[in-house]
Amino acid sequence: MERKVAVLVRQEGLGRTRPDDQAFGLEMFDLFLHAMESQVTRLHAMCFYTGGVRLVCEGSPVLASLQLLAGMGVRLVVCGTCLEHFGLSEKVAVGEVGGMKDIVDLLMEAGHVITV
């Protein structure tokens, strides 16, 4: 039986960084995504909420990496309420817009959740 792994993305970048190190946090998130591409256990889903929704929008520096993962069959689900809050509903470039119930459903069916 395949182990389902989901990644919960709640911020724009990997880890907590000072404002002047935000580019470094984004670079580290991109490295994280590339490392996930080569894993034997494939990601089942990535769920984006709060500040993390910015990563799936036009102009995101990690967009190409997310598009590659989506092309590999990873389901990318983005919180519609969060997109509306940030005025980004029309800027989604990859993934599917869903609700918090969709995100919770994916997390509950995953055997393992990684939060970044």
Backbone as CSV, one residue per row, in Angstrom:
resi,resn,N_x,N_y,N_z,CA_x,CA_y,CA_z,C_x,C_y,C_z
1,MET,0.836,-1.181,0.000,0.000,0.000,0.000,0.887,1.253,0.000
2,GLU,0.580,2.156,-0.881,1.364,3.384,-0.994,1.073,4.325,0.169
3,ARG,2.132,4.869,0.728,2.008,5.839,1.826,1.728,7.208,1.218
4,LYS,0.659,7.855,1.663,0.313,9.180,1.158,0.960,10.243,2.035
5,VAL,1.665,11.154,1.375,2.337,12.248,2.068,1.784,13.560,1.534
6,ALA,1.434,14.452,2.451,0.955,15.779,2.074,1.857,16.828,2.713
7,VAL,2.034,17.931,2.005,2.791,19.062,2.534,1.816,20.210,2.736
8,LEU,1.851,20.782,3.917,1.014,21.919,4.265,1.895,23.166,4.243
9,VAL,1.583,24.085,3.323,2.397,25.291,3.136,1.620,26.476,3.687
10,ARG,2.152,27.082,4.746,1.418,28.143,5.429,2.085,29.501,5.350
11,GLN,3.242,29.572,4.693,3.930,30.855,4.598,4.687,30.938,3.280
12,GLU,5.132,32.125,2.973,5.839,32.374,1.719,7.329,32.176,1.953
13,GLY,7.788,30.956,1.751,9.186,30.618,1.967,9.313,29.480,2.957
14,LEU,10.542,29.030,3.151,10.810,27.916,4.050,11.432,28.454,5.321
15,GLY,10.831,28.128,6.435,11.346,28.576,7.720,11.025,30.040,7.995
16,ARG,11.393,30.457,9.170,11.178,31.856,9.558,12.437,32.647,9.248
17,THR,12.252,33.725,8.521,13.385,34.577,8.178,13.048,36.022,8.495
18,ARG,14.081,36.806,8.672,13.880,38.245,8.843,13.447,38.816,7.498
19,PRO,12.783,39.964,7.506,12.339,40.558,6.231,13.455,40.715,5.199
20,ASP,14.651,41.042,5.646,15.738,41.207,4.690,16.305,39.873,4.193
21,ASP,15.856,38.757,4.748,16.268,37.428,4.311,15.143,36.666,3.605
22,GLN,14.085,37.369,3.210,12.948,36.698,2.577,13.356,35.967,1.296
23,ALA,14.236,36.557,0.509,14.690,35.907,-0.722,15.378,34.579,-0.408
24,PHE,16.117,34.535,0.693,16.775,33.294,1.103,15.734,32.230,1.465
25,GLY,14.679,32.624,2.172,13.617,31.688,2.518,12.947,31.107,1.277
26,LEU,12.761,31.931,0.254,12.172,31.464,-1.002,13.127,30.520,-1.735
27,GLU,14.405,30.849,-1.702,15.415,29.984,-2.325,15.442,28.618,-1.642
28,MET,15.345,28.622,-0.324,15.334,27.365,0.415,14.065,26.555,0.119
29,PHE,12.932,27.227,-0.058,11.701,26.521,-0.408,11.842,25.877,-1.784
30,ASP,12.473,26.586,-2.718,12.692,26.022,-4.048,13.582,24.779,-3.957
31,LEU,14.626,24.827,-3.139,15.473,23.648,-2.934,14.682,22.499,-2.319
32,PHE,13.800,22.819,-1.385,12.919,21.818,-0.778,12.064,21.135,-1.854
33,LEU,11.477,21.935,-2.741,10.642,21.376,-3.806,11.456,20.464,-4.717
34,HIS,12.654,20.878,-5.083,13.500,20.042,-5.951,13.892,18.747,-5.251
35,ALA,14.135,18.809,-3.957,14.447,17.587,-3.218,13.253,16.640,-3.206
36,MET,12.046,17.196,-3.150,10.834,16.363,-3.151,10.642,15.656,-4.494
37,GLU,11.090,16.270,-5.567,10.941,15.672,-6.908,11.619,14.317,-6.996
38,SER,12.724,14.154,-6.305,13.538,12.954,-6.465,13.261,11.867,-5.425
39,GLN,12.300,12.084,-4.559,11.994,11.097,-3.524,11.294,9.871,-4.107
40,VAL,11.604,8.715,-3.557,10.947,7.480,-3.983,9.455,7.556,-3.658
41,THR,9.135,8.009,-2.450,7.742,8.196,-2.067,7.281,9.529,-2.657
42,ARG,6.368,9.480,-3.580,5.869,10.696,-4.234,4.876,11.415,-3.338
43,LEU,4.928,12.716,-3.417,3.940,13.513,-2.701,2.552,13.231,-3.244
44,HIS,1.597,13.173,-2.369,0.201,13.027,-2.759,-0.399,14.405,-3.032
45,ALA,-0.101,15.359,-2.130,-0.705,16.678,-2.265,0.126,17.734,-1.560
46,MET,-0.039,18.958,-2.018,0.466,20.130,-1.322,-0.722,21.051,-1.125
47,CYS,-0.890,21.524,0.088,-2.010,22.398,0.426,-1.463,23.747,0.864
48,PHE,-2.015,24.813,0.313,-1.528,26.159,0.554,-2.606,26.993,1.232
49,TYR,-2.238,27.645,2.341,-3.174,28.553,2.992,-2.412,29.735,3.570
50,THR,-3.111,30.702,4.081,-2.594,32.001,4.539,-1.513,32.488,3.581
51,GLY,-0.360,32.945,4.081,0.661,33.521,3.210,1.217,32.574,2.168
52,GLY,1.072,31.275,2.380,1.570,30.289,1.424,0.906,30.364,0.062
53,VAL,-0.300,30.944,-0.010,-0.997,31.005,-1.301,-0.242,31.868,-2.312
54,ARG,0.586,32.779,-1.848,1.350,33.638,-2.762,2.292,32.823,-3.652
55,LEU,2.686,31.654,-3.186,3.642,30.834,-3.925,3.084,30.238,-5.206
56,VAL,1.766,30.116,-5.317,1.158,29.516,-6.512,0.676,30.573,-7.504
57,CYS,0.959,31.824,-7.222,0.444,32.924,-8.036,1.479,33.449,-9.028
58,GLU,0.986,34.142,-10.025,1.844,34.773,-11.022,2.964,35.540,-10.339
59,GLY,4.157,35.408,-10.869,5.302,36.119,-10.330,6.038,35.400,-9.219
60,SER,5.526,34.266,-8.758,6.188,33.518,-7.703,7.520,32.972,-8.202
61,PRO,8.590,33.119,-7.413,9.895,32.603,-7.841,9.988,31.077,-7.817
62,VAL,9.006,30.407,-7.249,9.029,28.938,-7.204,7.965,28.321,-8.112
63,LEU,7.382,29.129,-8.953,6.290,28.671,-9.807,6.699,27.504,-10.707
64,ALA,7.868,27.588,-11.325,8.311,26.518,-12.230,8.445,25.192,-11.481
65,SER,8.961,25.241,-10.266,9.106,24.012,-9.476,7.747,23.425,-9.106
66,LEU,6.801,24.293,-8.754,5.450,23.816,-8.425,4.760,23.249,-9.663
67,GLN,4.962,23.869,-10.812,4.372,23.356,-12.052,4.943,21.987,-12.391
68,LEU,6.228,21.793,-12.139,6.849,20.490,-12.372,6.225,19.428,-11.473
69,LEU,6.065,19.741,-10.186,5.433,18.783,-9.270,3.995,18.481,-9.691
70,ALA,3.258,19.506,-10.106,1.883,19.283,-10.570,1.893,18.365,-11.790
71,GLY,2.862,18.552,-12.673,2.987,17.694,-13.849,3.340,16.263,-13.502
72,MET,3.938,16.071,-12.335,4.281,14.727,-11.859,3.098,14.073,-11.144
73,GLY,1.969,14.781,-11.063,0.773,14.207,-10.456,0.504,14.632,-9.022
74,VAL,1.297,15.570,-8.498,1.052,16.059,-7.143,-0.132,17.021,-7.194
75,ARG,-1.097,16.785,-6.363,-2.276,17.648,-6.313,-1.956,18.892,-5.485
76,LEU,-2.128,20.070,-6.073,-1.890,21.338,-5.402,-3.230,22.000,-5.139
77,VAL,-3.574,22.168,-3.876,-4.867,22.754,-3.499,-4.603,24.050,-2.735
78,VAL,-5.262,25.111,-3.187,-5.032,26.451,-2.666,-6.314,26.968,-2.018
79,CYS,-6.194,27.536,-0.824,-7.342,28.052,-0.091,-7.940,29.272,-0.801
80,GLY,-9.177,29.130,-1.260,-9.861,30.218,-1.943,-10.125,31.418,-1.055
81,THR,-10.454,31.180,0.203,-10.700,32.282,1.144,-9.426,33.102,1.328
82,CYS,-8.296,32.430,1.423,-7.011,33.122,1.590,-6.674,33.936,0.342
83,LEU,-6.918,33.360,-0.830,-6.674,34.097,-2.074,-7.509,35.371,-2.110
84,GLU,-8.777,35.250,-1.745,-9.656,36.426,-1.719,-9.145,37.469,-0.737
85,HIS,-8.737,37.026,0.440,-8.247,37.952,1.469,-7.067,38.785,0.958
86,PHE,-6.152,38.148,0.229,-4.968,38.829,-0.278,-5.180,39.456,-1.662
87,GLY,-6.389,39.344,-2.212,-6.654,39.910,-3.525,-5.941,39.180,-4.648
88,LEU,-5.779,37.868,-4.504,-5.015,37.078,-5.472,-5.854,36.068,-6.253
89,SER,-7.154,36.139,-6.148,-8.013,35.129,-6.776,-7.789,35.001,-8.275
90,GLU,-7.459,36.098,-8.930,-7.262,36.090,-10.389,-5.810,35.836,-10.779
91,LYS,-4.946,35.596,-9.817,-3.507,35.464,-10.080,-2.982,34.036,-9.963
92,VAL,-3.842,33.070,-9.682,-3.397,31.680,-9.501,-2.842,31.150,-10.820
93,ALA,-1.614,30.648,-10.781,-0.950,30.159,-11.982,-0.779,28.638,-11.996
94,VAL,-0.945,27.999,-10.845,-0.824,26.546,-10.775,-1.685,26.051,-9.614
95,GLY,-2.229,24.863,-9.780,-3.027,24.267,-8.711,-4.505,24.522,-8.881
96,GLU,-5.252,24.004,-7.933,-6.704,24.148,-7.952,-7.156,24.900,-6.714
97,VAL,-8.112,25.772,-6.893,-8.654,26.536,-5.774,-9.695,25.675,-5.078
98,GLY,-9.583,25.584,-3.776,-10.522,24.801,-2.990,-10.842,25.520,-1.699
99,GLY,-11.583,24.846,-0.873,-11.931,25.404,0.428,-11.145,24.720,1.527
100,MET,-11.321,25.201,2.716,-10.620,24.602,3.853,-11.039,23.146,4.036
101,LYS,-12.278,22.804,3.697,-12.712,21.408,3.795,-11.889,20.520,2.863
102,ASP,-11.614,21.004,1.651,-10.787,20.234,0.717,-9.395,19.997,1.286
103,ILE,-8.841,21.031,1.886,-7.507,20.916,2.477,-7.525,19.938,3.645
104,VAL,-8.502,20.070,4.525,-8.604,19.165,5.671,-8.805,17.730,5.206
105,ASP,-9.644,17.517,4.200,-9.862,16.161,3.674,-8.551,15.544,3.188
106,LEU,-7.749,16.306,2.456,-6.466,15.793,1.965,-5.511,15.479,3.109
107,LEU,-5.485,16.353,4.111,-4.608,16.116,5.245,-5.037,14.887,6.032
108,MET,-6.345,14.688,6.171,-6.846,13.545,6.929,-6.585,12.225,6.217
109,GLU,-6.587,12.234,4.894,-6.343,10.973,4.174,-4.860,10.677,4.007
110,ALA,-4.021,11.661,4.267,-2.575,11.458,4.166,-2.075,10.664,5.371
111,GLY,-1.150,9.781,5.122,-0.550,9.028,6.226,0.494,9.846,6.966
112,HIS,0.980,10.886,6.312,2.018,11.724,6.908,1.850,13.150,6.370
113,VAL,1.947,14.138,7.253,1.826,15.549,6.856,3.099,16.274,7.253
114,ILE,3.675,16.985,6.299,4.854,17.822,6.532,4.370,19.270,6.482
115,THR,4.649,20.029,7.530,4.245,21.426,7.578,5.466,22.316,7.382
116,VAL,5.351,23.230,6.417,6.444,24.190,6.175,5.905,25.602,6.235
